[in-house]
Amino acid sequence: MKRFTLLVILLCLSSSYVFCQGCSDAGFCSMGAMRPSQIYSKAINFKLRELEVSYYQGSTKLTPTINAATLDFNFGITDKMTAQLKLPYMWVDGSLGKTSDLGDVSFSLTRNMYSTENYHINATIGGKIPTNQSDIKDGSNVEFTNGVDERSLPMYYQTSLGSYDLVLGASYISKKWMFATGFQFALTENENSFDPTHWPNYPFPEYIREYDIATNLKRGTDFMVRAERAFHFAKWDIRLGVLPIFRISKDEIDNAAGERIKLDKTTGMALTAIGNVAYHFNTQHSVKLMYGLKITDRDVNPDGLTRDDVISIAYAVRFQ
């Protein structure tokens, strides 16, 4: 009981301090084989089931603060295959308004491809289903637009990326190390129509112009690499790692003339240093804390995915 109380205190202290770092991806780096903090075991048992409930908060380089509560369910299909389903609920608060809705639904299948007594190699195929078209509007700031009509909010305020995505990935897992890689392909466009010129009465015109236009945005392809070192101490599991995400093709939008254009400066690397701490009460119950420090980011981010401050706290239960 004393250990549990100490753990809760540490998590609370940590959460008040680490709302200050960042991650910038569309969630695919926590899918299937790419998930952080995977525990190596000589005996693979994909038939185990796990339910994880997590809370995430991230602040951006502008005013929006992004929050998400997620149900992450993993369940075995065969001895070598498992499925994952993630259901997030998101709410955003910033100077342009407040939004809340169900976030994009993620699903994946992961299969063990090769194993030895020292490591496993797993592969994942999955996807993301949009819950809206990234066209949420906010009526509370109608006086800042044209006084009558609501206008689309920037992508930072959207609870969905508005596109169907394909995700592929693989990982190498040993007792001390994890290396993972993955691709995310946006298959469709969103229907966002934010334009700073639609907010003529906003009192800070320079600020509103800092939001990138994302009209009918189709995101470029993302490629991620995760490198993670594990340190085990009795019931504690500590992980330190890096997560570079490369946008390897340019984002596309419709310009003011309705022409399809590719945006410069949307490619490049977003690099994050990540720390994970988990306390395992027993083989079934765990508490986890994730902290990320953004090191570099892309110059232009019309998808609104860049984060300056990130923390995630989760509770996981495993059962047969």
PLY file of the C-alpha trace (Angstrom):
ply
format ascii 1.0
element vertex 320
property float x
property float y
property float z
element edge 319
property int vertex1
property int vertex2
end_header
0.00 0.00 0.00
2.87 2.38 0.79
4.39 1.68 -2.63
1.09 2.40 -4.31
0.71 5.71 -2.46
4.26 6.72 -3.34
3.63 5.90 -6.99
0.49 8.04 -7.12
2.34 10.96 -5.55
5.18 10.64 -8.05
2.76 10.56 -10.98
0.93 13.63 -9.74
4.16 15.56 -9.24
5.38 14.46 -12.64
2.16 15.46 -14.37
2.35 18.99 -12.95
5.86 19.37 -14.33
5.95 17.61 -17.65
3.09 19.27 -19.49
5.90 20.82 -21.48
7.23 18.46 -24.10
6.12 17.16 -27.42
5.25 14.50 -29.95
4.00 15.13 -33.46
2.37 12.22 -35.21
-1.09 11.05 -36.14
-1.09 8.25 -33.57
0.35 5.49 -35.75
3.52 5.28 -33.64
1.44 3.67 -30.87
-0.19 1.05 -33.09
0.63 -2.66 -33.11
4.31 -3.49 -33.50
5.23 0.20 -33.12
3.79 0.56 -29.60
6.28 1.82 -26.99
7.39 -0.15 -23.91
6.63 -3.61 -25.23
7.88 -6.23 -22.78
10.07 -9.00 -24.15
9.21 -12.56 -23.11
10.82 -15.76 -24.34
7.40 -17.40 -24.41
5.17 -15.50 -26.84
1.54 -15.46 -25.78
-0.45 -13.30 -28.15
-3.63 -14.82 -26.73
-3.34 -12.54 -23.72
-5.79 -9.64 -23.72
-5.08 -6.15 -22.44
-7.25 -3.12 -21.85
-5.48 0.20 -21.38
-7.21 3.42 -20.35
-5.11 6.55 -20.86
-5.26 10.31 -20.58
-3.17 12.51 -22.86
-2.57 16.24 -22.82
-0.51 18.27 -25.26
-0.06 21.98 -25.79
0.88 23.54 -29.10
3.07 26.40 -30.28
-0.13 28.49 -30.45
-2.90 28.54 -27.83
-4.84 25.26 -28.30
-4.45 22.57 -25.65
-5.31 19.08 -26.90
-6.72 16.44 -24.53
-7.66 12.85 -25.22
-9.01 9.94 -23.20
-8.42 6.63 -25.00
-9.56 3.03 -24.68
-6.87 0.77 -26.16
-7.92 -2.88 -26.41
-5.54 -5.67 -27.52
-6.82 -9.22 -27.89
-5.22 -12.39 -29.19
-6.55 -14.18 -32.25
-4.01 -17.00 -32.53
-0.75 -17.88 -30.78
1.07 -15.55 -33.17
-1.49 -12.89 -34.06
-3.15 -10.12 -32.07
-5.59 -7.33 -32.89
-5.74 -3.80 -31.53
-8.57 -1.27 -31.40
-8.14 2.31 -30.15
-11.09 4.57 -29.38
-10.14 8.14 -28.37
-12.38 10.94 -27.20
-10.80 14.36 -27.74
-11.43 17.88 -26.52
-9.56 21.04 -27.48
-9.51 24.46 -25.85
-7.91 27.58 -27.36
-8.40 31.26 -28.09
-10.50 30.51 -31.19
-12.97 28.26 -29.40
-13.62 24.85 -27.86
-14.31 21.54 -29.58
-14.94 17.96 -28.46
-15.86 14.75 -30.22
-14.84 11.15 -30.81
-11.37 11.00 -32.36
-10.24 8.82 -35.25
-10.67 5.07 -34.71
-7.47 3.01 -35.11
-7.30 -0.73 -35.72
-4.46 -3.11 -36.52
-3.38 -6.73 -36.81
0.07 -7.74 -35.57
1.79 -11.05 -36.30
4.97 -12.55 -34.92
7.14 -13.22 -37.96
10.27 -14.70 -36.38
11.51 -15.53 -32.90
14.62 -16.80 -31.13
15.48 -17.09 -27.44
16.87 -13.54 -27.59
14.46 -11.50 -29.71
11.16 -11.29 -31.61
10.32 -9.71 -34.95
6.71 -8.60 -35.41
4.82 -6.96 -38.29
1.65 -4.84 -38.33
-0.98 -3.79 -40.85
-3.73 -1.41 -39.85
-5.62 1.74 -40.55
-7.49 4.75 -39.22
-11.12 5.66 -39.80
-12.15 9.34 -39.58
-15.02 10.27 -37.29
-15.67 13.57 -39.07
-14.30 15.55 -42.03
-12.12 17.99 -40.02
-14.76 20.64 -40.65
-15.88 21.40 -37.08
-17.02 25.00 -36.67
-17.40 27.05 -33.49
-20.27 29.44 -32.90
-18.92 31.10 -29.77
-16.60 33.32 -31.82
-19.08 34.16 -34.57
-18.52 37.88 -33.94
-14.92 37.43 -35.14
-15.97 36.02 -38.52
-18.66 37.69 -40.63
-21.16 38.18 -37.84
-23.57 35.61 -39.27
-21.95 32.39 -40.44
-19.70 30.07 -38.49
-16.34 29.31 -40.04
-14.18 26.18 -39.97
-11.64 26.11 -37.18
-7.95 25.37 -37.89
-6.72 21.78 -37.81
-5.36 22.24 -34.27
-8.99 22.36 -33.10
-10.21 19.39 -35.13
-10.85 16.10 -33.36
-10.32 14.09 -36.55
-7.73 14.24 -39.32
-10.62 13.72 -41.73
-8.93 11.02 -43.82
-8.78 7.26 -44.16
-5.22 6.09 -43.47
-3.23 2.92 -44.12
-0.56 1.93 -41.59
2.28 -0.60 -42.00
5.02 -1.36 -39.50
7.48 -3.79 -37.94
9.55 -4.13 -34.77
12.53 -5.90 -33.22
12.14 -6.57 -29.49
14.72 -7.96 -27.07
15.08 -7.77 -23.30
16.93 -4.44 -23.42
16.15 -2.95 -26.81
13.24 -2.17 -29.09
13.55 -0.88 -32.65
10.42 -0.17 -34.68
9.63 1.38 -38.01
6.39 2.23 -39.76
4.63 4.06 -42.58
1.36 5.97 -42.57
-0.37 6.78 -45.85
-3.28 9.23 -46.02
-5.63 7.75 -48.63
-8.16 10.58 -48.80
-8.51 14.33 -48.27
-10.27 16.11 -45.43
-12.89 18.85 -45.87
-11.37 21.57 -43.70
-11.92 25.09 -45.02
-10.18 27.31 -42.46
-8.91 30.57 -43.91
-7.68 33.51 -41.79
-9.44 35.92 -44.19
-12.73 34.42 -42.99
-12.04 35.93 -39.55
-11.93 39.66 -40.44
-13.00 40.89 -37.01
-10.55 38.85 -34.96
-8.65 41.39 -32.80
-5.23 39.81 -33.39
-4.81 39.41 -37.18
-1.13 38.47 -36.94
-2.01 35.62 -34.59
-4.81 34.21 -36.76
-2.42 34.14 -39.73
-0.08 31.82 -37.83
-2.53 28.95 -38.42
-1.75 27.13 -41.66
-4.48 26.78 -44.29
-5.57 23.16 -44.75
-8.33 23.38 -47.38
-9.13 19.84 -48.52
-5.81 18.75 -47.07
-4.22 15.46 -48.08
-1.29 14.79 -45.76
2.01 13.53 -47.10
3.35 10.08 -46.23
4.94 9.65 -42.79
7.84 7.31 -41.98
8.75 6.69 -38.33
11.61 5.04 -36.46
11.52 4.22 -32.77
14.65 3.27 -30.78
14.11 2.41 -27.14
16.36 1.13 -24.32
14.80 -0.69 -21.37
15.96 -0.67 -17.74
14.30 -3.13 -15.36
14.19 -2.68 -11.58
11.99 -5.22 -9.77
8.45 -3.95 -10.44
9.65 -0.82 -12.25
10.19 -0.65 -16.01
11.97 2.44 -17.36
12.41 3.22 -21.07
14.43 5.94 -22.77
14.27 6.47 -26.50
13.96 8.68 -29.55
11.16 8.92 -32.09
11.98 10.62 -35.40
9.02 10.96 -37.78
9.77 11.93 -41.36
7.18 13.46 -43.70
8.62 12.16 -46.95
6.14 13.70 -49.40
4.55 17.15 -49.49
1.09 17.96 -48.15
-1.50 18.97 -50.76
-4.30 21.55 -50.44
-6.63 23.62 -52.62
-5.49 27.23 -52.93
-7.78 30.28 -53.06
-8.26 29.77 -56.81
-9.36 26.18 -56.29
-6.15 24.81 -57.76
-4.50 21.74 -56.27
-1.01 22.63 -54.98
1.79 20.94 -53.02
3.02 22.88 -50.02
6.69 23.68 -49.57
8.38 23.11 -46.19
5.89 20.39 -45.17
8.48 17.61 -45.52
11.27 16.87 -43.07
11.79 15.42 -39.62
9.99 15.89 -36.32
12.26 14.47 -33.59
11.10 13.65 -30.08
13.00 12.28 -27.08
10.75 10.04 -25.01
10.81 8.61 -21.50
8.41 5.94 -20.22
8.03 4.74 -16.63
5.79 1.80 -15.70
5.04 0.26 -12.32
3.73 -3.32 -12.41
1.66 -4.14 -9.34
1.57 -7.76 -10.52
1.38 -9.62 -13.83
-2.07 -8.15 -14.52
-2.11 -4.52 -13.40
0.22 -1.65 -14.38
0.40 2.13 -14.27
2.37 3.98 -16.96
3.67 7.51 -17.44
5.00 8.81 -20.78
6.91 12.05 -21.23
8.18 13.46 -24.52
10.54 16.30 -25.36
10.24 17.81 -28.82
13.69 18.51 -30.28
12.93 19.50 -33.87
9.80 19.99 -35.97
8.79 20.63 -39.56
8.56 24.26 -40.68
4.96 24.09 -41.92
2.29 21.89 -40.25
-1.14 22.35 -41.88
-2.35 19.10 -40.25
-2.06 20.66 -36.76
-0.18 17.66 -35.37
2.83 19.44 -33.92
3.01 19.39 -30.11
5.26 21.35 -27.79
4.02 19.83 -24.53
2.99 16.20 -24.04
2.22 13.82 -21.21
0.28 10.55 -21.10
-0.80 8.61 -18.00
-2.33 5.14 -18.39
-3.68 2.20 -16.43
-3.47 -1.25 -18.03
-4.99 -4.59 -17.05
-4.14 -7.92 -18.68
-6.38 -10.96 -18.53
-6.89 -14.33 -20.17
0 1
1 2
2 3
3 4
4 5
5 6
6 7
7 8
8 9
9 10
10 11
11 12
12 13
13 14
14 15
15 16
16 17
17 18
18 19
19 20
20 21
21 22
22 23
23 24
24 25
25 26
26 27
27 28
28 29
29 30
30 31
31 32
32 33
33 34
34 35
35 36
36 37
37 38
38 39
39 40
40 41
41 42
42 43
43 44
44 45
45 46
46 47
47 48
48 49
49 50
50 51
51 52
52 53
53 54
54 55
55 56
56 57
57 58
58 59
59 60
60 61
61 62
62 63
63 64
64 65
65 66
66 67
67 68
68 69
69 70
70 71
71 72
72 73
73 74
74 75
75 76
76 77
77 78
78 79
79 80
80 81
81 82
82 83
83 84
84 85
85 86
86 87
87 88
88 89
89 90
90 91
91 92
92 93
93 94
94 95
95 96
96 97
97 98
98 99
99 100
100 101
101 102
102 103
103 104
104 105
105 106
106 107
107 108
108 109
109 110
110 111
111 112
112 113
113 114
114 115
115 116
116 117
117 118
118 119
119 120
120 121
121 122
122 123
123 124
124 125
125 126
126 127
127 128
128 129
129 130
130 131
131 132
132 133
133 134
134 135
135 136
136 137
137 138
138 139
139 140
140 141
141 142
142 143
143 144
144 145
145 146
146 147
147 148
148 149
149 150
150 151
151 152
152 153
153 154
154 155
155 156
156 157
157 158
158 159
159 160
160 161
161 162
162 163
163 164
164 165
165 166
166 167
167 168
168 169
169 170
170 171
171 172
172 173
173 174
174 175
175 176
176 177
177 178
178 179
179 180
180 181
181 182
182 183
183 184
184 185
185 186
186 187
187 188
188 189
189 190
190 191
191 192
192 193
193 194
194 195
195 196
196 197
197 198
198 199
199 200
200 201
201 202
202 203
203 204
204 205
205 206
206 207
207 208
208 209
209 210
210 211
211 212
212 213
213 214
214 215
215 216
216 217
217 218
218 219
219 220
220 221
221 222
222 223
223 224
224 225
225 226
226 227
227 228
228 229
229 230
230 231
231 232
232 233
233 234
234 235
235 236
236 237
237 238
238 239
239 240
240 241
241 242
242 243
243 244
244 245
245 246
246 247
247 248
248 249
249 250
250 251
251 252
252 253
253 254
254 255
255 256
256 257
257 258
258 259
259 260
260 261
261 262
262 263
263 264
264 265
265 266
266 267
267 268
268 269
269 270
270 271
271 272
272 273
273 274
274 275
275 276
276 277
277 278
278 279
279 280
280 281
281 282
282 283
283 284
284 285
285 286
286 287
287 288
288 289
289 290
290 291
291 292
292 293
293 294
294 295
295 296
296 297
297 298
298 299
299 300
300 301
301 302
302 303
303 304
304 305
305 306
306 307
307 308
308 309
309 310
310 311
311 312
312 313
313 314
314 315
315 316
316 317
317 318
318 319
